[in-house]
Amino acid sequence: MNAKETRIKGLFEIQAKLFPDQRGYFSETFNKNDFEKLIPGVNFIQDNESKSSFGVLRGLHLQKAPYEQSKLIRVIEGEVLDVVVDLRKNSETFGESFSILLNETNKTQLFIPKGFAHGFVVLSQSVIFSYKVDNLYSPEHELGLIWDDDKLNIDWKINHKDIILSEKDKNLLSLNDYTKIYG
């Protein structure tokens, strides 16, 4: 397992070891001891998986304290544009976004520390998306940023008319509103 910190402090691209042969491949996608050496102090307690079709945009979600979550995310099948926004108070990169293509070919994982809004849009016909979290889901503590906020200026790599949102995700906060409410 190799980790490379992105331009945003605490946000890591992770490459698991891949062992291909004529039968296919084997990959150890997570090993607690190896992960702890790279990124100490994270205790994942739950694995989640979702399946979505082309154009589905999930996000940009986060949970407020005391239910903030760190995530280790990856794509099992298909491709997404994965996007995070730094919402850590006093961070030099507060309000900045980072995006990365995650797919079944590159096998890249992304470690997202607490304090980030997270979302993805499906660029392939369908996707199976998997992630670990280090805290429980709490609907009362969930909030998020609206995907098309002009201030975030995120290029989602897809025509906006093709984007499919849940009702909840259509009514998330702008970065300005988030900052006014949560500092």
Helices and strands as residue ranges (DSSP letters): E 2-5, E 12-15, E 18-21, E 24-27, H 32-38, E 46-53, E 57-63, E 71-77, E 79-86, E 97-103, E 108-112, E 116-122, E 126-133, G 139-141, E 142-144, G 160-162, G 168-171, H 175-182
